[in-house]
Amino acid sequence: MYETAYHKPKSLAEAVRLYNTLEEPSYLSGGHTLIPTLKSRLAAPRHLIDLRAIPELSGIEANRDKVVIGGATEHAAVAASKQVRTAIPALAGLAGSIGDVQVRHMGTIGGSTANNDPAADYPSAVLSLDAVIHTDRREIPADDYFQGLYTTALEPGEILVRIEFEIPEIAGYAKLRNPASRYSLAAAFVSRHRDGHVRVAITGAGNDGVFRWTEAEERLTNNLAAEALEGLTIDPSRMMGDIHAPADYRAHLVAVMTRRAVENLGGTHIL
Amino acid sequence: MSRITITVNGTPHTKDVEDRTLLAQFIREHLGLTGTHVGCDTTQCGACTIHLNGKAVKSCTVLAVAADGSEVTTIEGLADGEKLHPVQQAFHVHHGLQCGFCTPGMIMASVDMIRRHDGVLDEETVRHELEGNLCRCTGYHNIVKAVLDAAAKHRAAQSAAAAE
């Protein structure tokens, strides 16, 4: 790792001020993407601004309509939260399926959502649940937030503070992990919202990152059952292809994972 | 450079460290506690697992400066003098190791697992929850046996304590 200077601001204003005044800064949260990136010298920020001591970024709140999760909340805390498990079991299940126990003790929902890795789990839940991203300066609907591989609507220096999830009528998540890396080769998050419409978000598979599979949404809005997806396929030219899974295999997996997500509606156990 | 204080195995240590120092490096090189191993150095193998404020984490992926003010437990902090921690004892009894390189991380992860589940564990759960720890020798069989035995003993100790 190249030399870097560490800062731990206690307020949003101080974090933004540091970002705006220091040379080559980077925000840091759980660090479970950023630190490996620094160690392999793929990034070399001169200053790290740790966001975890900022009060607005911590905590989980829920009411009858919404679950709001602070950006610095670790995956293990989301997975174990009684409020999340009751309101959106699939979201708690997803959080408990990320990486491994040790990773879940450090990695955060804000870090994952800000990084927008094409194989990350959280972006699928954020998009399917039609969440709103609250930053230090505005609110961004999920449909406008994700803009391709590792790309989001966040501007330089903008901080993801909280994510607000509408509580759906029901939701389900399913993924197929690469047997070695345990990252998803394809994963689907399906939710039926209280107005009856279904949103299907696919992660791990698309060559432009997380995306909504609108054809599946139409079928499932009419009939929320795995049979409704019978015969539906997705164009492999939209898929990533690599040594772990070529594009046509990923396209096949997208359909299988979407069916499994429907079969896993309301479930917290992610196979 | 930053001056940080981390309490390791009950003893506070104040040191000046470069901000890029990893917690694993701090433990091994600054404190000389080499029981914490660095295997892959890429957050995968779990050999560097320690407890940070009571939770198992991979110390190769935490900055020491970010752990300023924290409580850390390493493998050296488990035994009570000559008396092995029950999980260490179970790994010994069941021969839950061959080369031993992964063992400190396996044990730290297992102690955390038994605590989180209060000792209520079955084989499937143990295998699943050891996902973050790689062993290239044993095929995991004896490790799983050791964890299940230690978990059962933890339950028995809890019941005995409750009965008193």
Contacts between the chains, C-beta under 8 A, distances in Angstrom:
chain1	res1	chain2	res2	distance
A	1	B	20	4.5
A	1	B	22	7.9
A	2	B	20	7.3
A	3	B	18	6.9
A	3	B	19	7.6
A	3	B	20	5.9
A	4	B	19	5.7
A	4	B	20	5.4
A	5	B	19	5.4
A	6	B	2	6.5
A	6	B	19	4.1
A	6	B	63	6.5
A	6	B	65	4.6
A	6	B	66	7.0
A	8	B	66	7.5
A	28	B	66	7.7
A	31	B	61	6.4
A	31	B	62	6.9
A	31	B	63	7.0
A	31	B	66	7.3
A	32	B	43	6.5
A	32	B	61	6.0
A	35	B	22	7.8
A	35	B	43	7.9
A	35	B	61	4.9
A	35	B	62	7.5
A	35	B	63	7.0
A	36	B	42	6.0
A	36	B	43	5.7
A	36	B	61	6.5
A	38	B	20	7.6
A	39	B	22	7.9
A	39	B	41	6.9
A	39	B	42	7.7
A	48	B	19	7.3
A	48	B	63	7.7
A	50	B	66	5.9
A	52	B	66	7.8
A	76	B	55	7.5
A	99	B	132	7.2
A	100	B	46	7.4
A	100	B	131	4.3
A	100	B	132	2.8
A	100	B	133	7.9
A	101	B	56	6.1
A	101	B	109	6.8
A	101	B	112	7.0
A	101	B	113	7.1
A	101	B	129	5.7
A	101	B	131	7.2
A	101	B	132	5.5
A	102	B	46	6.3
A	102	B	49	5.9
A	102	B	56	5.1
A	102	B	57	5.2
A	102	B	58	4.8
A	102	B	109	7.0
A	102	B	132	4.7
A	103	B	43	6.8
A	103	B	58	7.3
A	103	B	132	6.5
A	105	B	52	7.6
A	105	B	55	4.4
A	105	B	56	6.3
A	105	B	57	5.1
A	106	B	57	5.4
A	106	B	58	7.7
A	106	B	61	7.0
A	106	B	62	6.7
A	182	B	131	6.9
